[in-house]
Amino acid sequence: MTLLSGLRVGNSASIYCSTVFQSNEEESLTGPQIFVTVVLAAVIVLIYSRKLTAPVIFISAAAVLTIGSVITPAEALAGFANDAIAVMLMLIILSEIMRKTGFLEWIFERKMNISGSYRTFLSQMMPFVAGSSAFMNNTPIVAMMIPFVGDWGKKHGIPASKLLIPLSWAAILGGTVTLIGTSTNMIVNSLVVGSGHTELPILAFAPVGLMLLTGGMLYIILFAWRLLPARKNPSESFAESPREYVTNLILQPGSSLVGKTVEEAKLRNIKGLFLVEIIREERAIAPVSPSEELHAGDELVLAGITSAVAELAGTYRGLKPTPGFELPDHEKLEVIEVVVSSRSTLMGMMVRDTDFRGRYNAAILAVHRQGEKLGGKIGEIRLRPGDLLLLVTGGDFGKRVAGSDDLFVISMIREIHNINLKKSVFILVASFSCIVLSILGLVPLFKSLLALLAVFLISGILSLPELKRSLNMNLLVIAAFALAVGRAVDVTGLGALFSDTVVHIFEPLGTVGVLAAVYIVTNLLADFITTAAAASIVFPFAASAAVSLGIDGTPFFLAVAYGAAANFITPIGYQTNLMVYGPGGYRFKDFMKAGLPLKIICAIIAIGGLALVYGL
């Protein structure tokens, strides 16, 4: 699958380059156009290879284009003064504030009548998630809903693999309904503004977005549920075979380890094992400090490869496995499931170097990738986005992880919200008032959101540290420097040249044919790189195509946004797919099997809907 995908992306980049070079027999490419073409091809290949992060790649591309005198320094940095990008960041901050109120969780848990029927549950859960995603960032919504959906599945005997893909896809489809539904929509809007066009209205996405949402949900409820696997999730496998992960050893009286600290006994970095907890007189000590003194009768709880126990027992005299060992109960060992996010600072780090004790007052029990437990030494596993971690946590874990982008907590053990109803209602009403004022054309969204954030800061609803944590710097960098790359495509005339070629090729199919080409290219790129990167790369060519055809560019801008969003056949292209990948125990083929028909349905609806709404 990976090799085939690599060939497809590599071939796509080659075809793209060759198409541009052969685009006009009478007019050859200029030096700057060739230079920009090579930079764009490099961006696509590097993002797909995942050897560098998208922000680093876009910064590097802008730097190369500036050093090569294709764009000026002012043009390279113009994105940081773009109103639409500022609006995007402020909306993400507001989404985080609304999430922390716990109000949506309270509504779903207390007010919704959740049926015991699987398909009826889907028909209730998906509209709630989609409706929320239309006005909030869908990533925190999915993170919030995974515990509820998983818990419902356990109570009704429905595997998480039957529930979590529909959850992710409902969030994706809901995000297509409004401008503020996804960060990709807002990046497209920033590109629209940056190219000199009027910004897109909030409800410009709604007519076709509602078609996509309706068609997508009907497909999932009526057909896709049959294609989803019924597979045990990693936490269930963990509960059924604890010896594969955890071993208990009793420290015998007279052992040479009695009276020594954990560090002196060299128990912190045992080959193949990890000291998770010490149980002393029915009292759990976790996480274990290096300075903790060992006592006779201590029960050491070690996570890792159980075959290494023999080596440990042979090295240290006086350690004996517990007869009839069973996984400790909830009072002794509390397991929490988390997913490593695609923005995590833990990416690429070995488990032993993550300092989970210091960061989160927690210790890693096990790591799962692609729904399967990884072999080898736990401490030497390098973490990747989407990895599922099983943690044993201290009392303040919830507070420590709440403001972090590193991990998403997806087990039912989560922070309990003490709902302040008046405060929550004020935050929600004030936030939606800004949106309504913008829709009515009374106050620009930038001004109302800026004023609202100032009120939240002055009133103490939002603190400066929380503001800093809520800022998505990766998204800011991608959006700002994507404008720089788009500017290079524009000033060199490459966009106009390429769009003329596309218009000529698809001329027999008319304007709808060109629109379809824009949608399909964006959609295919988004499957193998990121949605934001795909939209950023295709947008300048889509805008030029509209100019070549002499028509309003809005349907082409929306085609880019819809094409980037309809990401259903891989778990890596969209954040919410990655979030449910580990907890659902999914494999790549699960997304392809159920997602390909939905991808085709969305393409037909999006292209046909845009043609109908805009009279193409």
FENBELPE-V664630 format. One line per field, one symbol per residue. phi: phi as a letter, one per 30 degrees, with the letter a starting at -180 (. if undefined). burial: # if it has 24 or more other ideal C-beta (glycine too) atoms within 12 Angstrom, else .. Layout:
# FENBELPE-V664630
phi: ???
burial: ???
This chain:
# FENBELPE-V664630
phi: .ddddddddddddddedddddcdbddbdddeddddddddddddddddddidbdeedddddddddddddidbdedddcdddcdeddddedddddddddddddidddddddccddddddedddedcddddddddddbbedddddeddedddddddddcicdeddcddedddddddddddbecdbddeddedddddddjcddddecdddeddddddddddddddcbdedcddcbddeddddddbdddcbbcbcddeiddddjddedddhcdbdeibbdcaccbhicdcadddecdddcdjdccccckdddddedddddcdjcbdddhebdededdbccbcbcdddcdddeiddedcdhddddbhbbddabbbhibdddidedcdcdbejdcccccbddceeddddcccdbcdbcddbdddcdcddddddddddddddddddddidbededddddddddddddidbcddddddddcdddeddddddddddddddddiddddddddddddcedciddddeddddddddddddcccddddddddeedddddddddibddeddddddddddddcbcbdcdbeddddcededidbeddddddddedddeddddddddddddcid
burial: ....#...#..##..##.###.##....#...#.##############.#..###.######.###...##...##.###.########################.###....#...##.#################################....######################################.#.#######################..##.###.#########..#.#########..#.#....#..#.##.##########....#####...#.##.##########.##..##..#.###.#....##...#############.##.#.##.#.##.#############.##...##.#.############..##.################.......##..##.######..#.....###.##..##..#....##......####.##############################..#....##.####################################.######################################.######.###.###########.##.#
